[in-house]
């Protein structure tokens, strides 16, 4: 499976991708990308070979390690274990490239020194050292989209990308270091239990969330359908914190929103390109088009991307058969072109695509293909700008390694890295607009479809 995606979305119980733009709400972040998923055991070579050597050493040594592993899902980049320190080479030393065996020896030397000399042996944790070394190796390539992801955030991300999860259905984020509910999904267990926006969750089943990050908190609150989690909640206006029992259930993510607007204009919002997005887009179009709308607004604002194939399938719904959607250039290979294999359900209806700085990768592929084939216009603000492709490897401990392997190009040949798509009609959306519950971008899109200008 390949993904397309760009700027980091946010972890959820559900967690809203838009939450990362909200004031001082500091939410855990996760970068999604165009990827091919590979759940098979990776080959023993390169850095993977070195990490296996390190794991073998960990089995023989007692309580070693250094630092916290990079948690790509959360955003921070923790420095790797090993730091280059200028030294004077000894006589006979060489600066020629070292073999893998020699490099493995350097890791072993470092581990031995830490084991022998570090002041606080209890701070040396083998798992952290291994993952820290892996994260450091990945960081050395200096590519923001080539990342090592710890098992817990990798698992949560994989669940979310299936379009549903088992939990309470609340959007959460860290506000002033405390886990705060930012939104509640319609029909969610959290809503049914009486939780409210702004509630602060202090404990889950008696375990304090103080000092835990978003991912750790989510892992304690999520759980199997039918099970109950008891949350200690602090609410403004209440003198004391109180317990709210919530029965977990399957929660479907609101991937698509679709309805008719005034003036017989159809509206379809896609929040991410997950495993069910293409099907839900088709279902939405099947409901909207028989109402004979005069035009369609496709809203990709704040959509950070998702699966590559889903981007192709969604773009197909707005294009005629054989329209080129995107091409991909891998290392040492000829470019590969992906085109619509059929004429889409909405291949003829007048179309406007809403985009902004949160529209990334998969969103840019779809919007770019629609623009380049003159199927519709773009309204809003310049998009994020990401044009690379990643492979995703699931490692033996559940962590994942995401590696940039290619660049992708729009039908007109554009690669969007660092540039993004500039809308045909540039319309800002300000904080004042949000506070006044105005949407000038949507208003402009509807006016264009109704008036043709």
C-alpha positions in Angstrom: 0.0 0.0 0.0 1.3 3.5 -0.9 0.4 6.7 0.8 0.3 10.2 -0.2 0.5 12.8 2.4 2.4 15.8 3.6 2.1 18.0 6.7 1.6 16.1 10.0 -1.9 15.4 11.1 -2.8 14.8 14.7 -3.3 11.6 16.7 -6.9 10.9 17.8 -9.1 9.1 20.0 -10.4 10.5 17.2 -8.0 13.5 16.7 -9.0 16.2 14.2 -6.4 17.0 11.5 -7.4 20.6 11.8 -6.5 20.7 15.5 -2.9 21.4 14.8 -3.8 24.8 13.6 -5.8 25.7 16.7 -4.3 28.3 19.0 -2.1 27.0 21.7 -3.4 23.5 21.6 -0.3 21.4 21.3 -1.2 18.1 19.8 0.9 15.1 18.9 1.8 15.1 15.3 2.2 12.4 12.7 3.6 12.7 9.3 1.9 10.6 6.7 3.3 10.1 3.2 3.0 8.4 -0.1 4.1 5.0 0.8 4.2 1.3 -0.1 3.5 -0.7 3.0 5.8 -3.8 3.5 4.8 -6.0 6.5 7.3 -8.7 5.6 10.5 -9.1 7.6 13.1 -6.6 6.2 16.3 -8.0 4.6 19.4 -8.1 6.8 21.4 -5.4 5.2 22.6 -1.8 5.7 21.4 -0.1 8.9 19.0 -3.0 9.5 22.0 -5.3 9.8 23.6 -3.0 12.3 20.4 -2.8 14.3 20.2 -6.6 14.5 23.7 -6.7 15.8 22.6 -4.2 18.4 19.6 -6.3 19.4 21.8 -9.3 19.8 24.0 -7.4 22.1 21.0 -6.2 24.1 20.1 -9.8 24.9 23.5 -10.3 26.4 23.9 -7.0 28.2 21.9 -5.9 31.3 20.0 -2.7 31.2 21.7 -0.6 28.6 20.4 2.3 26.5 20.4 6.0 26.0 17.8 8.6 25.8 14.3 8.5 24.4 13.6 7.2 20.9 12.4 9.6 18.3 8.6 9.5 18.3 7.8 10.7 14.8 4.1 10.6 15.4 4.5 13.2 18.1 6.6 15.6 16.1 9.8 16.1 18.3 13.1 15.0 16.9 15.3 13.6 19.6 19.0 13.6 19.0 20.5 10.2 18.1 22.7 8.3 20.6 26.0 8.9 18.9 27.5 12.4 18.5 30.5 13.2 16.3 33.3 14.7 18.4 36.4 16.1 16.7 39.5 14.1 17.7 43.0 13.8 16.6 43.5 10.6 14.7 46.0 8.2 16.2 49.0 7.2 14.2 48.0 4.8 11.5 44.3 5.8 11.7 42.5 6.0 8.4 39.7 8.1 7.1 38.7 5.6 4.4 35.1 4.3 4.6 34.6 1.6 7.2 33.0 -1.8 6.6 29.7 -2.7 8.2 31.6 -4.9 10.7 33.8 -2.0 11.7 30.8 0.3 12.1 29.1 -2.4 14.2 32.3 -2.5 16.3 32.0 1.3 17.0 28.4 0.8 18.2 29.6 -2.0 20.5 32.5 0.1 21.8 30.1 2.9 22.6 27.7 0.5 24.4 30.5 -1.0 26.4 31.7 2.4 27.6 28.3 3.5 28.6 27.8 0.2 30.5 31.1 0.6 32.3 31.2 4.3 33.0 27.8 6.0 32.9 26.9 7.6 36.2 23.3 6.2 36.5 23.1 2.6 35.1 19.3 2.6 35.8 18.9 5.2 33.1 20.3 2.9 30.4 17.4 1.2 28.8 18.1 -1.3 25.9 14.9 -0.7 24.0 15.5 3.0 24.1 19.1 2.6 22.9 18.1 0.4 20.0 15.4 2.7 18.9 17.5 5.7 19.5 20.2 4.2 17.3 17.7 3.4 14.6 16.2 7.0 14.8 19.7 8.4 14.6 20.6 6.4 11.5 17.4 7.6 9.8 18.0 11.2 10.8 21.4 11.1 9.3 19.9 11.2 5.8 18.4 14.6 6.6 15.0 14.0 4.9 11.9 15.0 6.9 9.9 12.3 5.3 12.3 9.4 6.0 11.5 8.6 9.6 11.6 5.9 12.2 8.3 5.5 14.2 8.0 3.8 17.5 5.6 0.9 17.9 2.8 2.7 19.8 2.3 5.7 17.4 2.8 3.4 14.4 0.0 1.2 15.7 -2.4 4.1 16.3 -1.7 5.6 12.9 -2.3 2.3 11.2 -5.6 1.9 13.0 -6.8 5.4 12.0 -5.9 4.9 8.4 -8.4 2.1 8.2 -11.2 4.6 8.6 -12.3 3.4 12.0 -11.0 2.5 15.5 -12.3 1.2 18.8 -12.4 3.9 21.5 -14.5 6.8 22.7 -14.6 9.1 19.7 -13.2 12.4 21.1 -10.8 14.8 19.5 -8.0 15.5 22.0 -4.9 17.7 22.3 -2.5 18.9 24.9 -3.4 22.4 26.1 -1.0 23.8 28.7 0.3 20.2 29.2 -3.1 18.7 30.0 -5.2 16.4 27.8 -8.1 18.4 26.7 -11.2 17.4 24.6 -11.4 19.6 21.5 -14.3 18.0 19.8 -16.7 15.1 20.0 -17.7 13.0 17.0 -21.4 12.7 16.3 -22.9 9.6 17.8 -19.7 8.8 19.7 -19.5 7.0 23.0 -17.9 10.1 24.5 -20.9 12.2 23.5 -23.3 9.7 24.8 -21.5 9.6 28.1 -21.9 13.3 28.6 -18.3 14.5 27.9 -18.0 18.0 26.6 -15.6 20.1 24.6 -13.0 21.7 26.9 -13.1 18.9 29.5 -9.7 17.9 30.8 -9.0 14.2 31.3 -6.9 13.7 34.4 -7.0 9.9 34.7 -8.0 6.8 32.8 -9.0 3.8 35.0 -7.2 5.3 37.9 -3.9 6.0 36.0 -2.8 9.6 36.0 -2.2 11.2 32.6 0.0 13.9 34.2 3.3 14.0 32.3 2.2 11.6 29.6 2.2 12.7 26.0 -0.8 12.5 23.7 0.0 9.1 22.3 0.5 7.5 25.7 -2.8 9.0 26.9 -4.6 7.7 23.8 -3.3 4.2 24.3 -4.8 4.2 27.8 -8.2 5.6 26.7 -8.6 3.5 23.6 -9.6 -0.1 24.0 -11.8 -3.0 22.8 -15.4 -2.4 21.8 -17.8 -3.0 24.7 -15.2 -2.4 27.4 -15.6 0.5 29.9 -13.0 3.1 30.6 -13.5 5.3 33.7 -12.2 8.9 33.1 -11.5 11.4 35.8 -12.6 14.7 34.3 -12.1 18.3 35.3 -14.7 20.7 33.9 -14.9 24.5 34.1 -17.6 25.5 36.5 -17.5 22.3 38.5 -15.9 22.5 42.0 -14.3 19.1 41.8 -13.2 16.5 39.3 -15.6 13.6 38.7 -15.7 10.2 37.1 -17.3 9.6 33.7 -17.6 5.9 32.7 -17.5 5.5 28.9 -18.3 2.3 27.1 -16.0 2.0 24.2 -17.3 1.2 20.7 -16.3 1.1 17.1 -15.9 4.7 15.9 -16.1 5.5 12.2 -14.0 8.5 11.3 -15.9 11.3 9.5 -14.0 10.9 6.3 -16.6 12.5 4.0 -19.2 15.2 4.6 -21.7 15.8 1.7 -24.9 17.8 1.3 -26.6 20.3 -0.9 -26.0 24.0 -0.5 -28.3 26.9 -1.4 -28.4 27.6 -5.1 -28.4 23.9 -6.0 -24.7 23.5 -5.5 -23.4 20.2 -4.1 -20.7 20.1 -1.4 -18.3 17.3 -0.7 -15.6 17.5 1.9 -12.9 14.9 2.2 -10.8 14.9 5.4 -8.1 12.3 4.6 -7.3 9.7 2.0 -7.7 6.7 4.2 -8.6 3.1 3.3 -12.3 3.9 2.9 -12.1 7.4 1.4 -12.6 6.3 -2.3 -15.7 4.3 -1.4 -17.2 7.0 0.6 -16.6 9.6 -2.1 -18.3 7.4 -4.6 -21.3 6.9 -2.2 -21.5 10.6 -1.6 -21.5 11.4 -5.4 -24.1 8.7 -5.9 -26.4 10.5 -3.5 -25.6 14.1 -4.7 -25.6 13.8 -8.5 -29.2 12.5 -8.9 -30.3 15.8 -7.3 -29.0 17.5 -10.5 -26.8 20.1 -8.9 -25.6 23.0 -11.0 -22.0 22.5 -9.8 -19.9 20.7 -7.1 -17.5 22.0 -4.5 -14.8 19.5 -3.5 -13.3 20.7 -0.2 -9.8 19.4 0.4 -8.8 22.1 3.0 -6.9 20.7 5.9 -6.6 17.3 4.2 -3.0 16.1 4.9 -3.2 13.1 2.5 -3.1 9.4 2.9 -2.8 6.4 0.6 -1.4 6.9 -2.9 -3.9 4.5 -4.6 -6.8 6.2 -2.8 -5.6 9.5 -4.3 -5.7 8.0 -7.8 -9.2 6.4 -7.2 -10.6 9.7 -5.9 -9.1 11.7 -8.7 -10.6 9.3 -11.2 -14.1 10.2 -10.1 -13.6 13.7 -11.6 -11.8 12.8 -14.8 -12.5 11.1 -18.1 -10.9 7.7 -18.9 -7.2 7.7 -19.7 -6.6 11.1 -18.1 -3.1 11.1 -16.6 -3.3 11.7 -12.8 0.3 11.5 -11.7 3.7 10.0 -12.6 6.4 8.7 -10.3 10.2 8.6 -10.7 12.0 6.1 -8.6 15.8 5.7 -8.3 17.2 4.1 -11.4 13.8 3.4 -13.0 11.8 4.9 -15.9 8.9 7.1 -14.8 5.7 5.3 -14.2 2.4 7.0 -15.2 -0.9 6.5 -13.4 -4.1 7.4 -15.3 -7.8 7.1 -14.8 -8.9 3.6 -15.8 -12.5 4.7 -16.3 -14.6 7.8 -16.6 -15.6 9.1 -13.2 -19.1 9.7 -11.8 -18.4 13.5 -11.7 -16.4 13.8 -14.9 -18.7 16.5 -16.4 -20.2 18.6 -13.6 -18.8 22.1 -13.1 -16.2 21.8 -10.3 -14.4 24.0 -7.8 -11.7 22.6 -5.5 -11.1 24.3 -2.1 -7.5 24.1 -0.9 -5.3 25.7 1.7 -1.9 25.4 3.4 -3.2 22.2 5.1 -3.9 20.5 1.8 -1.0 18.2 1.2 0.3 15.4 -1.0 -2.7 13.2 -1.9 -4.8 16.4 -1.8 -2.3 18.1 -4.1 -2.3 15.1 -6.5 -6.1 15.3 -6.8 -6.3 19.1 -7.0 -3.4 19.2 -9.4 -4.9 16.6 -11.8 -8.2 18.5 -11.8 -6.4 21.8 -12.5 -4.1 20.4 -15.2 -7.0 18.8 -17.1 -9.0 22.0 -16.8 -11.8 20.1 -15.1 -12.2 22.7 -12.5 -10.6 25.7 -10.7 -8.8 25.9 -7.4 -10.0 28.4 -4.8 -8.4 29.3 -1.4 -4.8 29.5 -0.4 -1.5 27.9 -1.6 -1.2 24.3 -0.7 1.5 22.6 1.5 3.9 21.5 -1.2 5.1 17.9 -0.9 6.1 15.7 -3.9 7.9 12.7 -2.6 7.1 9.0 -2.3 7.8 6.7 0.7 8.0 3.0 1.3 6.8 1.9 4.7 8.4 -1.2 6.4 6.8 -2.6 9.5 9.7 -3.9 11.7 9.6 -7.0 14.0 8.8 -5.0 17.1 5.9 -3.1 15.5 7.8 0.0 14.8 7.9 1.3 11.3 10.6 2.7 9.0 9.4 5.1 6.2 11.9 5.7 3.5 11.7 8.2 0.6 12.1 6.2 -2.6 10.7 8.5 -5.4 9.3 11.8 -6.4 5.9 12.3 -8.0 4.9 14.7 -10.8 1.6 16.2 -11.8 0.3 15.9 -15.4 1.9 19.1 -16.4 5.3 18.0 -15.0 5.2 20.0 -11.7 6.9 18.5 -8.6 5.4 20.3 -5.6 8.2 20.0 -3.1 8.5 23.3 -1.3 6.1 25.1 -3.7 2.6 23.8 -3.6 -0.4 24.7 -5.8 -1.3 28.3 -6.2 -5.2 28.6 -6.5 -6.8 30.2 -9.5 -8.8 32.4 -7.2 -6.8 33.3 -4.0 -9.1 33.9 -1.1 -7.8 34.2 2.5 -9.5 32.6 5.5 -8.7 34.6 8.6 -9.0 34.1 12.4 -11.7 36.8 12.3 -13.6 34.7 9.7 -13.4 31.6 11.9 -14.6 33.5 15.0 -17.5 35.0 13.1 -18.3 31.6 11.5 -17.8 33.0 8.0 -16.4 31.0 5.2 -15.3 33.4 2.4 -13.6 30.6 0.5 -16.7 28.5 0.2 -18.8 31.6 -0.6 -16.5 32.4 -3.4 -16.6 28.9 -4.8 -20.4 28.9 -4.7 -20.5 32.3 -6.4 -18.2 31.1 -9.1 -20.4 28.0 -9.9 -23.6 30.1 -9.9 -22.2 33.1 -11.8 -19.4 31.6 -13.8 -16.8 34.1 -12.7 
